């Protein structure tokens, strides 16, 4: 074997080794990125309780219209198969109340919700459905903006940051499929010690 053959063979061995290491590293990273969402039952159990926090509202993209306190309660319905989320707060100095019914469709493997509110959805029920996420779920629905006009979309993310912090973020989906943040509720769990101090 001459010198040139030795050099070529050496480079080939090094290149193969580097490629194998890169593939192994890439596989490790891919494995780390595959995060399994918590089960629906665990999620629902963790979401139940009394909550309080802030609610921010946007009527135009990037232009905050209101920020105010909000309280909420999430209770189990029919032995925890479903959740009922009720909330109350203020918006631009006026009282605001609403509620969601939340379900996990075990056949379709989708989360579903129905939402009414005396400010946003004060004329109809919005039905939404969607999929699990790493720390909760996201659902999408539609609402009417006027007679004989195309409906707009509305996507809501429920994200349980930890056992004591829940964020609910809703996005308006314009006709061009562009999303803009519309409502963001940041909850912290109300514990018994907090109730006693009131």
C-alpha positions as CSV (number, residue, x, y, z in Angstrom):
1,X,0.0,0.0,0.0
2,X,1.5,3.3,-1.1
3,X,1.5,6.6,0.9
4,X,-1.4,8.1,-1.1
5,X,-3.6,5.0,-0.3
6,X,-2.7,5.2,3.4
7,X,-3.7,9.0,3.5
8,X,-7.0,8.4,1.7
9,X,-7.8,5.4,3.9
10,X,-7.0,7.4,7.0
11,X,-9.2,10.3,5.9
12,X,-12.0,7.9,5.2
13,X,-11.8,6.3,8.6
14,X,-11.7,9.7,10.3
15,X,-14.7,11.0,8.2
16,X,-16.7,7.8,9.1
17,X,-15.9,8.2,12.8
18,X,-17.0,11.9,12.8
19,X,-20.1,11.1,10.9
20,X,-21.0,8.3,13.3
21,X,-20.4,10.6,16.3
22,X,-22.5,13.4,14.7
23,X,-25.4,10.9,14.0
24,X,-25.2,9.6,17.6
25,X,-25.3,13.2,19.0
26,X,-28.2,14.1,16.7
27,X,-30.1,11.0,17.8
28,X,-29.5,12.0,21.5
29,X,-30.8,15.5,20.8
30,X,-33.9,14.1,18.9
31,X,-34.6,11.8,21.9
32,X,-34.4,14.8,24.3
33,X,-36.7,16.9,22.1
34,X,-39.4,14.2,22.1
35,X,-41.3,15.2,25.3
36,X,-44.4,13.2,26.2
37,X,-47.3,15.4,27.4
38,X,-48.6,14.5,30.8
39,X,-51.7,12.4,30.8
40,X,-55.1,14.0,30.6
41,X,-56.1,12.8,34.1
42,X,-52.9,14.1,35.7
43,X,-53.4,17.4,33.9
44,X,-57.0,17.8,34.9
45,X,-56.2,16.9,38.5
46,X,-53.5,19.5,38.6
47,X,-55.7,22.2,37.0
48,X,-58.4,21.9,39.6
49,X,-58.5,24.5,42.4
50,X,-58.9,28.2,43.0
51,X,-56.8,30.7,41.1
52,X,-56.1,34.4,41.0
53,X,-53.9,36.7,38.9
54,X,-53.9,39.2,36.1
55,X,-55.7,39.4,32.8
56,X,-54.3,41.4,29.9
57,X,-56.4,42.2,26.8
58,X,-55.5,43.5,23.3
59,X,-58.0,44.8,20.8
60,X,-55.3,45.6,18.2
61,X,-52.1,43.7,17.6
62,X,-49.4,44.8,20.0
63,X,-51.5,47.5,21.6
64,X,-52.5,46.7,25.2
65,X,-56.0,47.8,25.9
66,X,-56.5,46.6,29.5
67,X,-54.8,44.9,32.4
68,X,-56.8,44.0,35.5
69,X,-57.1,41.4,38.3
70,X,-59.0,38.2,37.8
71,X,-60.1,35.3,40.0
72,X,-61.0,31.8,38.7
73,X,-62.0,28.4,39.9
74,X,-61.6,25.1,38.0
75,X,-63.7,22.2,39.3
76,X,-64.2,18.6,38.2
77,X,-67.5,17.5,36.6
78,X,-68.7,13.9,36.7
79,X,-65.9,12.6,38.8
80,X,-63.3,14.7,37.0
81,X,-64.0,13.5,33.5
82,X,-64.6,17.1,32.5
83,X,-63.5,20.5,33.9
84,X,-65.6,23.6,34.5
85,X,-63.6,26.9,34.6
86,X,-65.4,29.9,35.9
87,X,-63.8,33.4,36.2
88,X,-64.6,36.9,37.2
89,X,-62.7,40.2,36.7
90,X,-62.9,43.6,35.2
91,X,-62.3,45.0,31.8
92,X,-62.0,48.8,31.2
93,X,-63.8,49.4,34.5
94,X,-66.7,47.0,33.9
95,X,-67.3,43.6,35.4
96,X,-66.5,40.6,33.3
97,X,-67.5,37.0,33.9
98,X,-67.3,33.8,31.9
99,X,-66.8,30.1,31.9
100,X,-65.4,27.1,29.9
101,X,-66.3,23.5,29.9
102,X,-63.3,21.4,29.0
103,X,-63.1,17.8,27.9
104,X,-60.7,15.3,26.6
105,X,-62.3,13.2,23.8
106,X,-60.6,9.8,24.4
107,X,-61.8,8.4,21.1
108,X,-60.6,11.3,18.9
109,X,-57.7,12.0,21.2
110,X,-58.4,15.7,21.2
111,X,-59.2,18.3,23.8
112,X,-62.5,20.2,23.4
113,X,-64.0,23.3,25.0
114,X,-67.1,25.4,25.0
115,X,-66.7,29.0,26.0
116,X,-69.1,31.8,27.0
117,X,-68.3,35.2,28.4
118,X,-70.3,38.4,29.0
119,X,-67.7,40.5,27.1
120,X,-66.1,38.5,24.3
121,X,-68.5,35.7,23.7
122,X,-71.7,37.3,24.9
123,X,-73.9,36.3,21.9
124,X,-73.0,32.6,21.3
125,X,-71.1,29.6,22.5
126,X,-67.6,29.1,21.0
127,X,-66.7,25.4,20.4
128,X,-63.0,24.6,20.1
129,X,-60.9,21.5,19.8
130,X,-57.2,20.7,19.5
131,X,-54.3,18.7,20.8
132,X,-52.1,18.1,23.8
133,X,-48.9,20.1,24.3
134,X,-46.0,19.5,26.5
135,X,-47.6,21.3,29.5
136,X,-51.3,21.4,28.6
137,X,-53.3,21.8,25.4
138,X,-54.3,24.1,22.7
139,X,-57.7,24.4,21.1
140,X,-59.0,26.3,18.1
141,X,-62.5,27.6,17.3
142,X,-64.2,30.3,15.2
143,X,-66.6,33.2,15.9
144,X,-68.9,35.4,13.9
145,X,-67.9,39.0,13.4
146,X,-71.0,40.0,11.5
147,X,-73.9,38.8,9.4
148,X,-72.8,37.2,6.1
149,X,-69.1,37.8,6.9
150,X,-66.3,35.2,7.1
151,X,-65.7,33.9,10.6
152,X,-62.5,34.7,12.4
153,X,-60.4,32.1,14.2
154,X,-59.6,31.9,17.9
155,X,-56.9,29.8,19.4
156,X,-56.5,29.2,23.2
157,X,-53.5,27.7,24.9
158,X,-53.7,26.3,28.4
159,X,-50.3,25.9,29.9
160,X,-49.6,24.6,33.4
161,X,-46.2,26.0,34.1
162,X,-46.0,24.1,37.4
163,X,-48.4,23.0,40.1
164,X,-49.2,26.6,41.2
165,X,-49.0,28.6,37.9
166,X,-51.4,28.4,35.0
167,X,-51.4,30.6,31.9
168,X,-54.3,30.8,29.5
169,X,-53.5,32.7,26.3
170,X,-55.9,33.4,23.5
171,X,-55.0,34.5,19.9
172,X,-57.2,36.1,17.3
173,X,-56.7,34.5,13.9
174,X,-57.4,37.0,11.1
175,X,-58.7,36.1,7.7
176,X,-55.2,36.0,6.3
177,X,-54.4,33.3,9.0
178,X,-52.2,35.8,11.0
179,X,-52.4,35.4,14.7
180,X,-52.4,38.2,17.3
181,X,-52.5,37.9,21.0
182,X,-55.9,38.9,22.3
183,X,-56.2,37.8,26.0
184,X,-53.6,36.5,28.4
185,X,-54.5,35.3,31.9
186,X,-51.7,34.5,34.3
187,X,-53.0,32.6,37.3
188,X,-51.3,31.6,40.6
189,X,-53.0,29.0,42.8
190,X,-54.9,30.2,45.8
191,X,-53.8,28.1,48.8
192,X,-55.6,27.6,52.1
193,X,-53.1,29.9,53.8
194,X,-54.1,32.7,51.4
195,X,-57.8,32.2,52.2
196,X,-57.1,32.4,55.9
197,X,-55.2,35.7,55.5
198,X,-58.1,37.3,53.7
